[in-house]
Amino acid sequence: MNKPIIGILTWRQGVRFEEPTYLRQLILEGRSLGCTVFLFSHEDVLENKKRVRGFIPSTNGWVSQIYPWPDIVIDRCRKGEPGYLALRRQKDLFVYANNTYTNKWNATQLFSREEELRSWIPKTVEYSPNHLQQMLKEFPLLYIKPGNGTGGRSILKISHDGTKYSLLGRARNLRTKSASFSTAASLISVVNRWVNKECIRKGNFMIQQGLDLALIPDRVADTRLLIQKNEVGEWCITGSGVRVGPRKSPTSNLHNGGKPVKFSKLMKERFGEEKAERIKDECKLLGFTVVKTIEKHFGSMMEFGLDIGIDVNGRVWLIEVNPKPGRDIFKELGRPELYRKSVQRPLQYALHLVKNKQESSGPIATLVSQEEKESNEEKAENN
């Protein structure tokens, strides 16, 4: 039998790739699992010849060659360029390991409507000056976030006591901004300018109830939980870790100066062993509930990174869900075996799909109608 062929759909500019270290590791792990893995972008599909120009690592960077049509494609493209979106809208071109998802704003609205998830979702409204004024009256801490952002960019943190308003932000270029105001009106004026300047692909911004996540004083801390399908197509929690942001940072992202901390260690130190175990179990329950909900609306998926907030009282909150998550937190926690497992699992699941496809001699089933899938793909264009 021929080796299974797995294509990784991603972004490239010439022979420059986003997240090249991870993509290189995917290809190497694919070889160890007995399959052929290559990278390609929307520009590399040679439809009339049923071939794909693929890229693999070499000693001097990346080399390309023409490959047969892949048995399965893992969509790892994080840039919503028109060519990529047009490729994903083509029906029955490839069999994908992961269906298209949607942006953060649409996802938050969806989760808020789901009875099983509602209690974990912070109050979130679409940005407008009037909504900001109302939310300031309701909460002492708020976040202004792009509905289609990523990597902790373009986020503002607002805190106030009703007489003094403090703002802390991180722009798209990762520069930080801080300011203080004596009135809500002056604060809102500055936030309006920020939203207009930081707008990403004409997407909207949202205002989210702030959470006191200072499990370590003066620092934002949140939990990254990675949930993936395994070699038999079942959802599994691969691992988790806490990201602790630097002082005076509105976010905890590792590439913005955040530091990883072991989940169990921090929770036990903060809440004691019994409560820490309950928090851990609730985070797992949240993970499984989220992926069940997503697949109900979007069809079969492969992996998600959940950003979970655990406030100073030990209450669990869902901050956001990333369909194409990073996994470097495991390396930084000194867990190379967990990092390797997190890289292998997408490939193992893809091989499971190839096997099922060959056995059934038909397309892989999804859990949504074609009409709903087309609607979801249209929503995903702002992601």
N, C-alpha and C positions, 0 to 999 in steps of 0.2 A: 504494500500500500504506500502511496506517495505521502511525503511529509505534509501535515496540515500547514496551510499558509495563512498567516495572520497579518493583516495590514493595520498600521497605527496611523489614523488620520490626525494630522497635526498642522501647525502653522510653520511655514518656512519662508525665508527671504534669502535667495541664493542657496547656499549651504549652511545658513545660520538657522538654528532651531530654538524655539522656546524650551526651557527646562531640558537641555541636552544631556545632563548627567543622568537624570531619571530615564529618559528615552533610550540612552545607551544601555542602561542596566536592564530595561525591558527586553531589548534584543538579545542580550547575552543570556538572560534567564530563559528566553524562548528556546535558544539553542540547547540549553541543558534539559529542557522538557521535550526535546525531539521535534520541534516545529521550526518553520521558517518565518521570521518576523522582520518586517521592514517598515520604514516611515514613508509617508507620502502626504501631499497636500492636495487641495482641490485642483491645482494646476497640473497634476501628474496623472490624471485619469485619461487613458487612451481608449475611449469607449468603442470606436469602430473595430479596433483590433482586440478588444477584450483583454487588454494588458494594462499594467500600471508601472510607471517609473517609480522605483523605490530606492530608498537610501539606507545604507547601513554604515556603521562606524569603521574607520580604518585607522592606521597608525598616524596618519596626517590629517585626520578630521572625518569627513564623510565622503563616500563614493556612491554613485548611482548606477543602476542597471535596470533592464526591463524584466518585470516579474509577471507570472501568470495572475489571473484574477484571484484575489484572496477568498478563502473559504469563509472568513469572518473578518469584520472590521471593528476595531476598538476606536471610538471617537475620543480623542484626547485634545482636540482643538479648543483653545481657550479664547480665541479672538473671533468675534462675530462678523467677519468680513463678508461682503456680498457674495463672493465666489463660493465660500464655504457654505453659506446659508442656502444658496441655489443648489449645491450638491446634495445637501441633506434633504431638500424638498423633492428630489427625484425618487420616485417610488420604485421599489424592487431593483434598484441599481446594485446595492450591496446588502448583505445580511449583517446587521450591526449587533454588537454585544450590549449596547446601551442606546435606548431611544433618546430623542431630544427631550430636554427639560424646559424650564422657563426661568425668568429672572427672579431676583429676590423679592421684589414687590409683589408680583403675582403669586409667588410661593407663600409669602406671609399671609396674604389674603385668603388663600386656599386653606392653610393650616388653621387660621382663625375661625373658619366656618366648620371645621371638622370637630365633632363633639369629643372624639377620643384624644384630640391634641390641644383643644382650646385652653385648657388650664395651664399649659406650659408656655403659651405665647405671650410675650409682653404686648401691651397695648401699642398699636402702630397705626398711624394715619398718613395719608399722602401730604407732602409738604405744601403749605401755603402760609402766608403771614397770619391769616386768621386762625388756622389750625395751630400754629406755633404759639400764638397768644393764649389759646385755650389750654394747650398742653402744659404751658408754663404755670398756669393756675392750678393744675392738677398734680404735677410732679416736680420735685426739687432737682431732679437729674434727668436729662434728655440726651438722645443721640440723633443727629441729622445724618442720614446715610443715603448714598446713591442706590436706587432700586436695581441697578445693573452693574454695580461696582464689584471689585475684587481686591484682595491683598491689603485690606485696611486703608485704602486710599480714599481721599475726598470725604472723610468722616469728621464731623464736629461733635464734641462733647460739651454740653452746657450744664452748668450747675448754678444754683441761686438760692438765696434765702428770702426772696421777696423784695430786698432792698439793694442787693449787689449781685451782679450777673457775671459769671466767669465763663470764658470760652476757650476751648483747647481743640486744635484741629491738626489734621495731616492732609496735605494737598496731594494731587495726582503725582507731582514730582517728589513726593515724600518729605517736603519741607514742612516743619511744624509752625503752627500759628497759635498765639495766645493773646488774650485781651480781656479787659474788665470793663464793665459798664454800670452806670448808676440807674439806668432805666431800661425797661423792656423794649421800648421803642427804638433806642439806639442799638441794642443788641439785634433786633429783628432786621434793621436796616443793613447791618454788616452781614448777617446770615443770608439775606436776599442776594447780595452781591456775590457771596461765596457760591451759592447754589447756581447762579447764572454762569459763573466762571468755570466751575468744576463739573458742569453737566457732561455726561459721558454718552456719546451717540444719541443725543436728544432724549435720553431717558429721564425719568422723574426722580425726585428725592422723596424720602419718607422720614417721618418723625417717630422715634420709638421711645417708649418708656425706658428711662435709665434704670439700671440695676446696680446696687452696691456690691460690686464684685471684689472689693479690697480684702481678700482673704489674707493677703500680706499687706500691711499698712501702706497707703499712698501708691499702690500699684494695682492696675487692672489685671485680673487673672481670669482666664476662661479655659474650658476643657475641650480638647479636640478628640473626638471619638470617631474611629474609622470602622465602618461597617461594610463588608464586602461579601459577594457570593463566592462560594468555594468550588471545588472540583466536581461536586455533584449538584451544583445550582442552588444551594441553600444559603440563606443569609447568615453570616457569622460576625461577631465582634472581633476584629483583628487586634485591636489594642486602643489605648487611650493615654493621654498625657495632658498636663496642665501647662499652659503658656502664660508666663508672668511678664507683663510689660515693664519697660523702664519707667522711672519716676517721670511724672509730668507728660505721659504719653496717653492719648485717648484709646489706643489699641494695644493688643498683646502680640501681634504677629511677629514670628521669629525673625523674618528678614528686616523688620523695623527695629530690631534691638531687643526683642523679647527673649526670655530664657525659659527652657523647659524644666519642669519639675515633675517627679513621679506622682501620679494621681493618688494612690493609696497613702503614700507618705504624708502628703499635704493634708488630705481629708482627715486622717487619723489625728494629726497634730492639732488641727483646727476644731474638730467636732467629736473626737473620741472614736474608739474602734466600732462600737455598735452603730452609731449614727452614720459613720463613714461607710459601713457596709450597706445600709439602707440607701444612701445616696448613690452608691455604685450600682445597686440593683435598679434604681429608678432611671439612671442614665441608660442602662441597657434596655429597659422597657421602652423608654423614649425612642431609642434608635430603631428598634423593631417596629414600633408603631408608625414612625415617620416613613420608613421604606415601604411598609404595607400601604399606607395612604398614597404615596407617590406612584406606586405601581398601579393602583386602582385607577388613577387619572391619566397616567402617561405611558403605561405599558412596561415591558420588562426592562430592568435596569441592572447595573453591575456593581457599583460602589458609590458611597457617599461619605463625605467628611462632615460630621455635625459639630458645630460650635455651640457648646453648652455653657450657660452661665450658672454658677452655683453661688448664690448670694451669701452674705455674712450670717444669715439665719439658717443656711443649709437648704433653702428652697431651690429647686431645679427649674431652669428656664431654657427654652430653645431660642438661640440667637439667630442662627442661620444655617443653611444646608448647602454644601458645595458638591456638585455632581462630578467634578474633576479635581479631587483633593490632592494636596501634597502629602508626603509621608516622612519628611525629613525629621520630624519630631522624634521618631524612633531612633534614628541615628544619633541625634543630639542627646538622647537619654541614655546612650550607651547600650542600645538593644539592637545590634546588627542582625540577629536572627529574626526579630520581629519586622525589621525593615525589609529583609529579604522576602519574608512571607507576604508582606503587603505588596511587593512587586510581583510575586509569583501568582497571586490569587486572580487578578484579571486575566492572565494567560491561561490558568487552569480552567477558569469559567468559560473562556472562549473555546478551549479544546472540548469542553463538555458540550457546548452548543454545536460544534462541528460534528461530534460523534452522534448526537441526537438527530441532526439534520441528515446525516448519511443513513442512519437507521430508518428514519421516517420517509426519506426521499421527497421531502416537501419543505415548505418554508417554516421557519421557526414561529410559533404562535406568539401573539401579543395579547394583552388584556384589555385593549381599547378598540373601539370601532375606528374605521378609516376616517370617518367624518370628525371624530373627536381628535384623532392624531393630527389631522391637518390643522385643526384649530389650535392645538398645543404648539405645533411647529411655528405657526404664525406668531404666537405669543413669545416664542423663544428668540425672535429676531432682535429683541432689545437686550438680550443677555450678553 
